[in-house]
Amino acid sequence: MSSTTHNGHADQPAIGLADADRLLIDGKPHAALAAYQLLAKDRDDPLLWQRQGAALLMLRRPMEAFELLSRAVERAPQLHNARHHLAVALTLLRRHVEATALFDALLSELAAENDAVLRHHASRAFRDLGDLDKARALCREAVGLAPANPKFRFSCGIIALMQGDWAAGWEDYACRWRGWDREAVERPPETSLPQWQGEAVSHKAGLVVHAEQGFGDCLQFCRYVLGTIDIFPKVRFVVPGALRNLITRSMAPGIEVCDKSQHGAASDDAFTHHAMLMDLPRLLNRPTPEQAPGGGTPYLKADSGLVSEWNRKLPGLAPRIGFVWAGGHQTAVTGRDMPLDSLKPLLILPNLHFISLQRDLRLTGGTVLDPLVNARSFDDTAAIIANLDLVISVDTAVAHLAAGLGRPVWLLNRYESEWRWGRGRQRTGWYQCMRIFTQPRPGDWDAVVDAVVEAMKASMGSPERFR
């Protein structure tokens, strides 16, 4: 670095473009953005707008990035990196038609450059658009160009799972723990135990299974732990503390359930192997949803005492319908949440009794019951749901909890969907009691609610009602 500032003062070191670029490469986007902004002061430079846009994308601020990158591309269309980052911003802003058109142009112009990152980003755009075949082909090209990059294989796994190619999908999905970096959802657990790879084990072997990612993932895949007791005589399942009681009640005898926050690697001395929860479909050779342990029957168990207690507290009239319009803030997913006002056409239907299951946001006024204000734990939520006739929810842990309890669930799904739900499906092999209502275009919750209202009216006269 130079010993003087950009205006000639020697009281602080100046920073050059290469220094700012190094900050970005080292995963310090806040510092990089500040450096780029300092360099761009009083300068009209498309290259610096492009660099700021790249930093803003790393900070998940796509609208600001879009504005700067649009200026850069308008001023200097020959800057391929600016157009590349602009296409990424469009993807994050859910403007998928524009994003894929720009990626197509770049892939054509830069075909000879064999850019793996460009293909990987284009794959994400086509996946979100819904062209899964093209998305997968581009992702495989990225893997071919950079086979050592686990992120590319992981992305291929996501697409394969979304297509229902479960065996191939789980194989690539396992790459999520290889080469942990700053963008990983969480660090892998600290353990000295070798990772079980599905091999035969001795009669003295013991397995520690670690839950991972969000509450919904744990609730959906905890049933697979039941499949390990036929292989390992001793099994320990490490879960988030908030779920421990519910999971303990739902596991088979002999499976020890531990609170993740109180579990230490030293306590694993009596065990011989460990595994991550969402690797079990692959390790148990049960890759498809229909092969999940339990055969599609309810596998989560609410506390019977709390079920009776909440039955007395909730209104006696049926049908009781729970609803959730937003997920947890700690695992924000673009486009998953919906405005509460969007549900108004549903909430005003007569002869229905709506109950909010929203934990972080409280309702004020109106006729909707909001029992979670008095809920003490996740067990209370499970007990409330056990007393409901239907749960209507965006893609969040409550949907998995209700479906795992065997209650009818109507899932309100964003346009881009999620790998476990696939694309264009109204049913899922994961839960026989679930129906899926998906946006016809990004952000269009009104169309989803209209479809739910029509389904509700039709269900009221049906013997199967909400299933």
KEDREN-231891 format. One record per residue (C-alpha): z, x, y; residue number from 0. Coordinates in nm, 3 decimals. Example, Ala and Ser with C-alpha at 12.3 -4.5 7.8 and 13.67 -1.06 7.14 Angstrom:
! residues 2
@z=0.780&x=1.230&y=-0.450&kolke=0
@z=0.714&x=1.367&y=-0.106&kolke=1
This chain:
! residues 467
@z=0.000&x=0.000&y=0.000&kolke=0
@z=-0.053&x=0.103&y=0.360&kolke=1
@z=0.247&x=0.203&y=0.571&kolke=2
@z=0.154&x=-0.023&y=0.863&kolke=3
@z=0.120&x=-0.396&y=0.904&kolke=4
@z=-0.207&x=-0.574&y=0.973&kolke=5
@z=-0.131&x=-0.562&y=1.347&kolke=6
@z=-0.044&x=-0.193&y=1.352&kolke=7
@z=0.337&x=-0.207&y=1.341&kolke=8
@z=0.511&x=0.041&y=1.112&kolke=9
@z=0.830&x=-0.161&y=1.052&kolke=10
@z=0.704&x=-0.319&y=0.728&kolke=11
@z=0.437&x=-0.224&y=0.475&kolke=12
@z=0.102&x=-0.398&y=0.490&kolke=13
@z=-0.048&x=-0.562&y=0.186&kolke=14
@z=-0.410&x=-0.536&y=0.087&kolke=15
@z=-0.635&x=-0.767&y=-0.112&kolke=16
@z=-0.588&x=-0.560&y=-0.428&kolke=17
@z=-0.208&x=-0.586&y=-0.389&kolke=18
@z=-0.228&x=-0.964&y=-0.352&kolke=19
@z=-0.458&x=-0.986&y=-0.655&kolke=20
@z=-0.207&x=-0.786&y=-0.858&kolke=21
@z=0.067&x=-1.033&y=-0.767&kolke=22
@z=-0.150&x=-1.317&y=-0.898&kolke=23
@z=-0.235&x=-1.131&y=-1.219&kolke=24
@z=0.135&x=-1.056&y=-1.272&kolke=25
@z=0.218&x=-1.426&y=-1.260&kolke=26
@z=0.368&x=-1.438&y=-0.911&kolke=27
@z=0.159&x=-1.710&y=-0.746&kolke=28
@z=0.408&x=-1.785&y=-0.467&kolke=29
@z=0.406&x=-1.423&y=-0.352&kolke=30
@z=0.030&x=-1.397&y=-0.401&kolke=31
@z=-0.033&x=-1.710&y=-0.195&kolke=32
@z=0.185&x=-1.579&y=0.089&kolke=33
@z=-0.005&x=-1.250&y=0.080&kolke=34
@z=-0.346&x=-1.420&y=0.083&kolke=35
@z=-0.237&x=-1.643&y=0.372&kolke=36
@z=-0.126&x=-1.337&y=0.568&kolke=37
@z=-0.457&x=-1.165&y=0.503&kolke=38
@z=-0.648&x=-1.481&y=0.600&kolke=39
@z=-0.472&x=-1.519&y=0.934&kolke=40
@z=-0.729&x=-1.527&y=1.214&kolke=41
@z=-1.006&x=-1.465&y=0.960&kolke=42
@z=-1.287&x=-1.692&y=0.846&kolke=43
@z=-1.333&x=-1.554&y=0.495&kolke=44
@z=-1.451&x=-1.766&y=0.196&kolke=45
@z=-1.329&x=-1.497&y=-0.044&kolke=46
@z=-0.973&x=-1.539&y=0.080&kolke=47
@z=-1.002&x=-1.918&y=0.062&kolke=48
@z=-1.108&x=-1.877&y=-0.301&kolke=49
@z=-0.811&x=-1.651&y=-0.373&kolke=50
@z=-0.568&x=-1.895&y=-0.209&kolke=51
@z=-0.721&x=-2.174&y=-0.415&kolke=52
@z=-0.663&x=-1.977&y=-0.735&kolke=53
@z=-0.295&x=-1.926&y=-0.644&kolke=54
@z=-0.254&x=-2.294&y=-0.558&kolke=55
@z=-0.398&x=-2.392&y=-0.896&kolke=56
@z=-0.138&x=-2.175&y=-1.068&kolke=57
@z=0.125&x=-2.357&y=-0.861&kolke=58
@z=-0.012&x=-2.695&y=-0.979&kolke=59
@z=-0.116&x=-2.795&y=-0.627&kolke=60
@z=-0.474&x=-2.902&y=-0.701&kolke=61
@z=-0.541&x=-3.109&y=-0.388&kolke=62
@z=-0.466&x=-2.818&y=-0.155&kolke=63
@z=-0.669&x=-2.591&y=-0.382&kolke=64
@z=-0.959&x=-2.837&y=-0.378&kolke=65
@z=-0.971&x=-2.840&y=0.002&kolke=66
@z=-0.980&x=-2.460&y=0.033&kolke=67
@z=-1.221&x=-2.412&y=-0.256&kolke=68
@z=-1.458&x=-2.678&y=-0.122&kolke=69
@z=-1.472&x=-2.488&y=0.208&kolke=70
@z=-1.537&x=-2.163&y=0.024&kolke=71
@z=-1.819&x=-2.311&y=-0.186&kolke=72
@z=-1.978&x=-2.480&y=0.115&kolke=73
@z=-1.976&x=-2.155&y=0.310&kolke=74
@z=-2.062&x=-1.920&y=0.021&kolke=75
@z=-2.214&x=-2.106&y=-0.278&kolke=76
@z=-2.295&x=-1.771&y=-0.440&kolke=77
@z=-1.921&x=-1.717&y=-0.509&kolke=78
@z=-1.914&x=-1.818&y=-0.874&kolke=79
@z=-1.537&x=-1.776&y=-0.898&kolke=80
@z=-1.492&x=-2.024&y=-0.614&kolke=81
@z=-1.712&x=-2.279&y=-0.793&kolke=82
@z=-1.529&x=-2.210&y=-1.119&kolke=83
@z=-1.190&x=-2.271&y=-0.959&kolke=84
@z=-1.325&x=-2.577&y=-0.778&kolke=85
@z=-1.425&x=-2.723&y=-1.116&kolke=86
@z=-1.072&x=-2.657&y=-1.244&kolke=87
@z=-0.928&x=-2.834&y=-0.939&kolke=88
@z=-1.156&x=-3.132&y=-1.000&kolke=89
@z=-1.034&x=-3.145&y=-1.360&kolke=90
@z=-0.671&x=-3.150&y=-1.252&kolke=91
@z=-0.753&x=-3.419&y=-0.994&kolke=92
@z=-0.902&x=-3.627&y=-1.280&kolke=93
@z=-1.251&x=-3.624&y=-1.126&kolke=94
@z=-1.400&x=-3.549&y=-1.465&kolke=95
@z=-1.765&x=-3.639&y=-1.405&kolke=96
@z=-1.783&x=-3.402&y=-1.107&kolke=97
@z=-1.590&x=-3.131&y=-1.290&kolke=98
@z=-1.810&x=-3.135&y=-1.600&kolke=99
@z=-2.129&x=-3.138&y=-1.390&kolke=100
@z=-2.012&x=-2.829&y=-1.203&kolke=101
@z=-1.910&x=-2.657&y=-1.526&kolke=102
@z=-2.249&x=-2.738&y=-1.680&kolke=103
@z=-2.423&x=-2.574&y=-1.384&kolke=104
@z=-2.203&x=-2.265&y=-1.406&kolke=105
@z=-2.249&x=-2.232&y=-1.783&kolke=106
@z=-2.625&x=-2.246&y=-1.735&kolke=107
@z=-2.630&x=-1.994&y=-1.451&kolke=108
@z=-2.385&x=-1.753&y=-1.617&kolke=109
@z=-2.494&x=-1.794&y=-1.979&kolke=110
@z=-2.560&x=-1.423&y=-2.019&kolke=111
@z=-2.212&x=-1.323&y=-1.899&kolke=112
@z=-2.026&x=-1.460&y=-2.203&kolke=113
@z=-1.726&x=-1.565&y=-1.995&kolke=114
@z=-1.457&x=-1.688&y=-2.237&kolke=115
@z=-1.227&x=-1.820&y=-1.963&kolke=116
@z=-1.509&x=-2.025&y=-1.810&kolke=117
@z=-1.581&x=-2.182&y=-2.149&kolke=118
@z=-1.213&x=-2.253&y=-2.208&kolke=119
@z=-1.174&x=-2.427&y=-1.873&kolke=120
@z=-1.497&x=-2.621&y=-1.926&kolke=121
@z=-1.368&x=-2.729&y=-2.266&kolke=122
@z=-1.061&x=-2.883&y=-2.104&kolke=123
@z=-1.280&x=-3.073&y=-1.857&kolke=124
@z=-1.503&x=-3.217&y=-2.130&kolke=125
@z=-1.197&x=-3.303&y=-2.339&kolke=126
@z=-1.047&x=-3.501&y=-2.051&kolke=127
@z=-1.383&x=-3.669&y=-1.990&kolke=128
@z=-1.386&x=-3.779&y=-2.354&kolke=129
@z=-1.673&x=-3.565&y=-2.489&kolke=130
@z=-1.467&x=-3.411&y=-2.769&kolke=131
@z=-1.761&x=-3.264&y=-2.961&kolke=132
@z=-1.878&x=-3.061&y=-2.662&kolke=133
@z=-1.521&x=-2.969&y=-2.573&kolke=134
@z=-1.460&x=-2.833&y=-2.921&kolke=135
@z=-1.788&x=-2.641&y=-2.930&kolke=136
@z=-1.708&x=-2.472&y=-2.598&kolke=137
@z=-1.357&x=-2.391&y=-2.711&kolke=138
@z=-1.485&x=-2.232&y=-3.033&kolke=139
@z=-1.723&x=-2.023&y=-2.821&kolke=140
@z=-1.425&x=-1.906&y=-2.615&kolke=141
@z=-1.241&x=-1.811&y=-2.935&kolke=142
@z=-1.546&x=-1.622&y=-3.058&kolke=143
@z=-1.564&x=-1.425&y=-2.734&kolke=144
@z=-1.189&x=-1.356&y=-2.717&kolke=145
@z=-1.044&x=-1.394&y=-3.069&kolke=146
@z=-0.718&x=-1.224&y=-2.971&kolke=147
@z=-0.632&x=-1.494&y=-2.714&kolke=148
@z=-0.395&x=-1.744&y=-2.883&kolke=149
@z=-0.426&x=-1.991&y=-2.596&kolke=150
@z=-0.791&x=-2.054&y=-2.678&kolke=151
@z=-0.716&x=-2.126&y=-3.045&kolke=152
@z=-0.428&x=-2.352&y=-2.944&kolke=153
@z=-0.666&x=-2.552&y=-2.724&kolke=154
@z=-0.906&x=-2.582&y=-3.018&kolke=155
@z=-0.617&x=-2.720&y=-3.219&kolke=156
@z=-0.544&x=-2.986&y=-2.957&kolke=157
@z=-0.905&x=-3.105&y=-2.965&kolke=158
@z=-0.920&x=-3.105&y=-3.346&kolke=159
@z=-0.599&x=-3.311&y=-3.363&kolke=160
@z=-0.740&x=-3.553&y=-3.109&kolke=161
@z=-1.050&x=-3.592&y=-3.328&kolke=162
@z=-0.838&x=-3.658&y=-3.637&kolke=163
@z=-0.928&x=-3.326&y=-3.802&kolke=164
@z=-0.563&x=-3.279&y=-3.887&kolke=165
@z=-0.570&x=-2.982&y=-4.124&kolke=166
@z=-0.779&x=-2.765&y=-3.890&kolke=167
@z=-0.587&x=-2.892&y=-3.590&kolke=168
@z=-0.243&x=-2.796&y=-3.721&kolke=169
@z=-0.372&x=-2.452&y=-3.819&kolke=170
@z=-0.476&x=-2.375&y=-3.461&kolke=171
@z=-0.180&x=-2.561&y=-3.310&kolke=172
@z=0.045&x=-2.298&y=-3.471&kolke=173
@z=-0.089&x=-2.047&y=-3.217&kolke=174
@z=0.132&x=-2.198&y=-2.946&kolke=175
@z=0.406&x=-1.947&y=-3.033&kolke=176
@z=0.187&x=-1.637&y=-3.052&kolke=177
@z=0.196&x=-1.410&y=-2.749&kolke=178
@z=0.446&x=-1.611&y=-2.544&kolke=179
@z=0.368&x=-1.588&y=-2.172&kolke=180
@z=0.470&x=-1.741&y=-1.841&kolke=181
@z=0.273&x=-2.060&y=-1.907&kolke=182
@z=0.446&x=-2.147&y=-2.234&kolke=183
@z=0.644&x=-2.470&y=-2.240&kolke=184
@z=0.950&x=-2.292&y=-2.374&kolke=185
@z=1.049&x=-1.967&y=-2.539&kolke=186
@z=1.058&x=-1.957&y=-2.918&kolke=187
@z=1.412&x=-1.951&y=-3.058&kolke=188
@z=1.591&x=-1.622&y=-3.099&kolke=189
@z=1.645&x=-1.566&y=-3.470&kolke=190
@z=1.634&x=-1.280&y=-3.717&kolke=191
@z=1.519&x=-1.511&y=-3.996&kolke=192
@z=1.162&x=-1.477&y=-4.121&kolke=193
@z=0.934&x=-1.771&y=-4.050&kolke=194
@z=0.862&x=-1.985&y=-4.352&kolke=195
@z=0.489&x=-1.994&y=-4.423&kolke=196
@z=0.491&x=-2.268&y=-4.686&kolke=197
@z=0.545&x=-2.034&y=-4.980&kolke=198
@z=0.763&x=-2.110&y=-5.284&kolke=199
@z=1.128&x=-2.011&y=-5.234&kolke=200
@z=1.427&x=-1.941&y=-5.457&kolke=201
@z=1.692&x=-2.196&y=-5.547&kolke=202
@z=1.930&x=-2.018&y=-5.309&kolke=203
@z=1.703&x=-2.041&y=-5.006&kolke=204
@z=1.801&x=-2.217&y=-4.685&kolke=205
@z=1.584&x=-2.335&y=-4.395&kolke=206
@z=1.667&x=-2.370&y=-4.024&kolke=207
@z=1.428&x=-2.611&y=-3.850&kolke=208
@z=1.410&x=-2.588&y=-3.470&kolke=209
@z=1.315&x=-2.893&y=-3.264&kolke=210
@z=1.077&x=-2.811&y=-2.981&kolke=211
@z=0.916&x=-2.940&y=-2.662&kolke=212
@z=1.028&x=-3.287&y=-2.546&kolke=213
@z=1.253&x=-3.561&y=-2.682&kolke=214
@z=0.946&x=-3.760&y=-2.787&kolke=215
@z=0.815&x=-3.473&y=-3.001&kolke=216
@z=1.152&x=-3.442&y=-3.173&kolke=217
@z=1.173&x=-3.816&y=-3.237&kolke=218
@z=0.818&x=-3.837&y=-3.371&kolke=219
@z=0.836&x=-3.539&y=-3.605&kolke=220
@z=1.200&x=-3.538&y=-3.718&kolke=221
@z=1.091&x=-3.740&y=-4.023&kolke=222
@z=0.919&x=-3.427&y=-4.157&kolke=223
@z=1.256&x=-3.257&y=-4.198&kolke=224
@z=1.318&x=-3.507&y=-4.478&kolke=225
@z=1.030&x=-3.343&y=-4.665&kolke=226
@z=1.199&x=-3.002&y=-4.667&kolke=227
@z=1.498&x=-3.097&y=-4.884&kolke=228
@z=1.278&x=-3.105&y=-5.194&kolke=229
@z=1.202&x=-2.735&y=-5.135&kolke=230
@z=1.517&x=-2.593&y=-4.976&kolke=231
@z=1.862&x=-2.676&y=-5.117&kolke=232
@z=2.013&x=-2.612&y=-4.775&kolke=233
@z=1.857&x=-2.737&y=-4.448&kolke=234
@z=1.982&x=-2.714&y=-4.091&kolke=235
@z=1.805&x=-2.904&y=-3.810&kolke=236
@z=1.866&x=-2.777&y=-3.454&kolke=237
@z=1.805&x=-3.053&y=-3.196&kolke=238
@z=1.878&x=-3.133&y=-2.829&kolke=239
@z=2.238&x=-3.242&y=-2.787&kolke=240
@z=2.139&x=-3.582&y=-2.649&kolke=241
@z=1.967&x=-3.666&y=-2.979&kolke=242
@z=2.220&x=-3.520&y=-3.222&kolke=243
@z=2.404&x=-3.842&y=-3.314&kolke=244
@z=2.084&x=-4.042&y=-3.355&kolke=245
@z=1.915&x=-3.772&y=-3.565&kolke=246
@z=2.227&x=-3.714&y=-3.778&kolke=247
@z=2.243&x=-4.083&y=-3.862&kolke=248
@z=1.871&x=-4.084&y=-3.949&kolke=249
@z=1.865&x=-3.776&y=-4.175&kolke=250
@z=1.923&x=-3.766&y=-4.550&kolke=251
@z=2.257&x=-3.641&y=-4.685&kolke=252
@z=2.264&x=-3.265&y=-4.708&kolke=253
@z=2.073&x=-3.201&y=-4.384&kolke=254
@z=2.302&x=-3.044&y=-4.126&kolke=255
@z=2.215&x=-3.140&y=-3.767&kolke=256
@z=2.323&x=-2.901&y=-3.489&kolke=257
@z=2.324&x=-2.920&y=-3.110&kolke=258
@z=2.070&x=-2.670&y=-2.974&kolke=259
@z=2.297&x=-2.572&y=-2.684&kolke=260
@z=2.579&x=-2.476&y=-2.922&kolke=261
@z=2.368&x=-2.312&y=-3.190&kolke=262
@z=2.358&x=-1.933&y=-3.209&kolke=263
@z=2.141&x=-1.708&y=-3.421&kolke=264
@z=2.452&x=-1.552&y=-3.576&kolke=265
@z=2.538&x=-1.884&y=-3.739&kolke=266
@z=2.216&x=-1.868&y=-3.944&kolke=267
@z=2.346&x=-1.597&y=-4.176&kolke=268
@z=2.370&x=-1.838&y=-4.470&kolke=269
@z=1.999&x=-1.928&y=-4.438&kolke=270
@z=1.688&x=-1.739&y=-4.544&kolke=271
@z=1.400&x=-1.886&y=-4.337&kolke=272
@z=1.327&x=-2.073&y=-4.018&kolke=273
@z=1.045&x=-2.305&y=-3.907&kolke=274
@z=0.939&x=-2.489&y=-3.593&kolke=275
@z=0.949&x=-2.866&y=-3.626&kolke=276
@z=0.585&x=-2.930&y=-3.537&kolke=277
@z=0.463&x=-2.677&y=-3.792&kolke=278
@z=0.604&x=-2.888&y=-4.077&kolke=279
@z=0.296&x=-3.112&y=-4.124&kolke=280
@z=0.100&x=-2.793&y=-4.202&kolke=281
@z=0.372&x=-2.617&y=-4.401&kolke=282
@z=0.447&x=-2.922&y=-4.616&kolke=283
@z=0.073&x=-2.985&y=-4.668&kolke=284
@z=0.109&x=-3.331&y=-4.517&kolke=285
@z=-0.136&x=-3.299&y=-4.228&kolke=286
@z=-0.231&x=-3.664&y=-4.168&kolke=287
@z=-0.006&x=-3.926&y=-4.006&kolke=288
@z=-0.029&x=-4.139&y=-4.319&kolke=289
@z=0.123&x=-3.854&y=-4.523&kolke=290
@z=0.435&x=-3.829&y=-4.308&kolke=291
@z=0.760&x=-3.864&y=-4.508&kolke=292
@z=0.882&x=-4.221&y=-4.518&kolke=293
@z=0.548&x=-4.387&y=-4.580&kolke=294
@z=0.524&x=-4.549&y=-4.237&kolke=295
@z=0.856&x=-4.734&y=-4.260&kolke=296
@z=1.119&x=-4.717&y=-3.982&kolke=297
@z=1.296&x=-4.382&y=-4.009&kolke=298
@z=1.534&x=-4.379&y=-3.710&kolke=299
@z=1.867&x=-4.562&y=-3.735&kolke=300
@z=2.060&x=-4.710&y=-3.445&kolke=301
@z=2.439&x=-4.728&y=-3.451&kolke=302
@z=2.518&x=-5.069&y=-3.604&kolke=303
@z=2.835&x=-5.110&y=-3.397&kolke=304
@z=2.648&x=-5.043&y=-3.074&kolke=305
@z=2.367&x=-5.276&y=-3.182&kolke=306
@z=2.619&x=-5.559&y=-3.215&kolke=307
@z=2.786&x=-5.466&y=-2.886&kolke=308
@z=2.458&x=-5.472&y=-2.694&kolke=309
@z=2.346&x=-5.792&y=-2.863&kolke=310
@z=2.646&x=-5.960&y=-2.703&kolke=311
@z=2.570&x=-5.808&y=-2.362&kolke=312
@z=2.198&x=-5.888&y=-2.349&kolke=313
@z=2.068&x=-6.237&y=-2.268&kolke=314
@z=2.051&x=-6.458&y=-2.574&kolke=315
@z=1.711&x=-6.607&y=-2.501&kolke=316
@z=1.403&x=-6.464&y=-2.672&kolke=317
@z=1.170&x=-6.291&y=-2.646&kolke=318
@z=1.344&x=-5.987&y=-2.507&kolke=319
@z=1.092&x=-5.730&y=-2.383&kolke=320
@z=1.182&x=-5.379&y=-2.275&kolke=321
@z=0.956&x=-5.176&y=-2.050&kolke=322
@z=0.920&x=-4.821&y=-1.915&kolke=323
@z=0.680&x=-4.721&y=-1.639&kolke=324
@z=0.753&x=-4.348&y=-1.595&kolke=325
@z=0.844&x=-4.052&y=-1.813&kolke=326
@z=1.109&x=-3.786&y=-1.767&kolke=327
@z=1.066&x=-3.555&y=-1.470&kolke=328
@z=1.132&x=-3.240&y=-1.673&kolke=329
@z=0.806&x=-3.284&y=-1.867&kolke=330
@z=0.575&x=-3.426&y=-1.603&kolke=331
@z=0.230&x=-3.517&y=-1.735&kolke=332
@z=-0.056&x=-3.577&y=-1.491&kolke=333
@z=-0.149&x=-3.943&y=-1.477&kolke=334
@z=0.108&x=-4.062&y=-1.732&kolke=335
@z=0.334&x=-4.257&y=-1.495&kolke=336
@z=0.238&x=-4.585&y=-1.330&kolke=337
@z=0.361&x=-4.760&y=-1.014&kolke=338
@z=0.615&x=-5.029&y=-1.091&kolke=339
@z=0.417&x=-5.272&y=-0.874&kolke=340
@z=0.128&x=-5.247&y=-1.121&kolke=341
@z=0.341&x=-5.434&y=-1.375&kolke=342
@z=0.396&x=-5.736&y=-1.149&kolke=343
@z=0.129&x=-5.957&y=-1.318&kolke=344
@z=0.317&x=-5.903&y=-1.643&kolke=345
@z=0.671&x=-5.939&y=-1.509&kolke=346
@z=0.599&x=-6.278&y=-1.350&kolke=347
@z=0.486&x=-6.439&y=-1.677&kolke=348
@z=0.710&x=-6.736&y=-1.762&kolke=349
@z=0.946&x=-6.765&y=-2.059&kolke=350
@z=0.975&x=-6.389&y=-2.111&kolke=351
@z=1.294&x=-6.189&y=-2.057&kolke=352
@z=1.224&x=-5.837&y=-1.931&kolke=353
@z=1.469&x=-5.551&y=-1.967&kolke=354
@z=1.419&x=-5.215&y=-1.795&kolke=355
@z=1.455&x=-4.911&y=-2.020&kolke=356
@z=1.392&x=-4.670&y=-1.734&kolke=357
@z=1.668&x=-4.409&y=-1.732&kolke=358
@z=1.603&x=-4.210&y=-1.414&kolke=359
@z=1.491&x=-4.487&y=-1.179&kolke=360
@z=1.701&x=-4.794&y=-1.100&kolke=361
@z=1.573&x=-5.140&y=-1.016&kolke=362
@z=1.715&x=-5.325&y=-0.718&kolke=363
@z=1.702&x=-5.702&y=-0.688&kolke=364
@z=1.476&x=-5.929&y=-0.888&kolke=365
@z=1.539&x=-6.095&y=-1.223&kolke=366
@z=1.477&x=-5.797&y=-1.453&kolke=367
@z=1.785&x=-5.682&y=-1.642&kolke=368
@z=1.866&x=-5.310&y=-1.600&kolke=369
@z=2.120&x=-5.228&y=-1.874&kolke=370
@z=2.078&x=-4.850&y=-1.875&kolke=371
@z=2.286&x=-4.831&y=-1.560&kolke=372
@z=2.578&x=-4.885&y=-1.800&kolke=373
@z=2.437&x=-4.691&y=-2.096&kolke=374
@z=2.648&x=-4.396&y=-2.204&kolke=375
@z=2.409&x=-4.209&y=-2.430&kolke=376
@z=2.078&x=-4.206&y=-2.613&kolke=377
@z=2.258&x=-4.406&y=-2.883&kolke=378
@z=2.301&x=-4.689&y=-2.634&kolke=379
@z=1.928&x=-4.682&y=-2.561&kolke=380
@z=1.852&x=-4.701&y=-2.933&kolke=381
@z=2.096&x=-4.990&y=-2.977&kolke=382
@z=1.943&x=-5.182&y=-2.686&kolke=383
@z=1.593&x=-5.132&y=-2.828&kolke=384
@z=1.709&x=-5.252&y=-3.171&kolke=385
@z=1.786&x=-5.586&y=-3.004&kolke=386
@z=1.442&x=-5.624&y=-2.844&kolke=387
@z=1.136&x=-5.809&y=-2.966&kolke=388
@z=0.890&x=-5.571&y=-2.799&kolke=389
@z=0.885&x=-5.248&y=-2.598&kolke=390
@z=0.604&x=-5.186&y=-2.346&kolke=391
@z=0.598&x=-4.824&y=-2.237&kolke=392
@z=0.394&x=-4.542&y=-2.094&kolke=393
@z=0.366&x=-4.235&y=-2.317&kolke=394
@z=0.725&x=-4.116&y=-2.316&kolke=395
@z=1.020&x=-4.065&y=-2.552&kolke=396
@z=1.120&x=-4.433&y=-2.540&kolke=397
@z=0.791&x=-4.529&y=-2.706&kolke=398
@z=0.863&x=-4.290&y=-2.995&kolke=399
@z=1.224&x=-4.407&y=-3.019&kolke=400
@z=1.126&x=-4.773&y=-3.037&kolke=401
@z=0.846&x=-4.714&y=-3.287&kolke=402
@z=1.068&x=-4.492&y=-3.503&kolke=403
@z=1.320&x=-4.779&y=-3.510&kolke=404
@z=1.041&x=-5.008&y=-3.628&kolke=405
@z=1.027&x=-5.223&y=-3.315&kolke=406
@z=0.683&x=-5.340&y=-3.192&kolke=407
@z=0.552&x=-5.109&y=-2.919&kolke=408
@z=0.266&x=-5.156&y=-2.678&kolke=409
@z=0.173&x=-4.814&y=-2.543&kolke=410
@z=0.025&x=-4.793&y=-2.193&kolke=411
@z=-0.200&x=-4.489&y=-2.225&kolke=412
@z=-0.367&x=-4.279&y=-1.955&kolke=413
@z=-0.746&x=-4.237&y=-1.965&kolke=414
@z=-0.732&x=-3.876&y=-2.088&kolke=415
@z=-0.498&x=-3.982&y=-2.370&kolke=416
@z=-0.299&x=-3.731&y=-2.572&kolke=417
@z=-0.382&x=-3.554&y=-2.894&kolke=418
@z=-0.157&x=-3.772&y=-3.110&kolke=419
@z=-0.324&x=-4.096&y=-2.995&kolke=420
@z=-0.687&x=-3.978&y=-3.009&kolke=421
@z=-0.956&x=-4.140&y=-2.796&kolke=422
@z=-1.067&x=-4.502&y=-2.800&kolke=423
@z=-0.812&x=-4.616&y=-3.059&kolke=424
@z=-0.603&x=-4.930&y=-3.043&kolke=425
@z=-0.387&x=-4.837&y=-3.341&kolke=426
@z=-0.234&x=-4.516&y=-3.470&kolke=427
@z=-0.141&x=-4.390&y=-3.814&kolke=428
@z=0.180&x=-4.248&y=-3.670&kolke=429
@z=0.334&x=-4.591&y=-3.617&kolke=430
@z=0.222&x=-4.911&y=-3.787&kolke=431
@z=0.408&x=-5.117&y=-3.526&kolke=432
@z=0.224&x=-4.971&y=-3.223&kolke=433
@z=-0.073&x=-5.101&y=-3.024&kolke=434
@z=-0.245&x=-4.881&y=-2.765&kolke=435
@z=-0.383&x=-5.001&y=-2.432&kolke=436
@z=-0.581&x=-4.722&y=-2.262&kolke=437
@z=-0.716&x=-4.694&y=-1.908&kolke=438
@z=-1.094&x=-4.752&y=-1.895&kolke=439
@z=-1.112&x=-4.496&y=-1.613&kolke=440
@z=-0.863&x=-4.244&y=-1.467&kolke=441
@z=-0.583&x=-4.412&y=-1.275&kolke=442
@z=-0.685&x=-4.771&y=-1.352&kolke=443
@z=-0.352&x=-4.923&y=-1.450&kolke=444
@z=-0.459&x=-5.266&y=-1.325&kolke=445
@z=-0.710&x=-5.298&y=-1.609&kolke=446
@z=-0.445&x=-5.193&y=-1.860&kolke=447
@z=-0.195&x=-5.449&y=-1.732&kolke=448
@z=-0.464&x=-5.720&y=-1.733&kolke=449
@z=-0.531&x=-5.644&y=-2.100&kolke=450
@z=-0.158&x=-5.651&y=-2.176&kolke=451
@z=-0.118&x=-5.987&y=-2.000&kolke=452
@z=-0.401&x=-6.136&y=-2.208&kolke=453
@z=-0.253&x=-5.990&y=-2.527&kolke=454
@z=0.087&x=-6.130&y=-2.433&kolke=455
@z=-0.054&x=-6.479&y=-2.383&kolke=456
@z=-0.235&x=-6.460&y=-2.717&kolke=457
@z=0.072&x=-6.326&y=-2.896&kolke=458
@z=0.301&x=-6.607&y=-2.793&kolke=459
@z=0.134&x=-6.843&y=-3.039&kolke=460
@z=0.086&x=-6.592&y=-3.319&kolke=461
@z=0.307&x=-6.574&y=-3.629&kolke=462
@z=0.293&x=-6.194&y=-3.611&kolke=463
@z=0.364&x=-6.218&y=-3.242&kolke=464
@z=0.373&x=-5.868&y=-3.096&kolke=465
@z=0.268&x=-5.655&y=-3.394&kolke=466
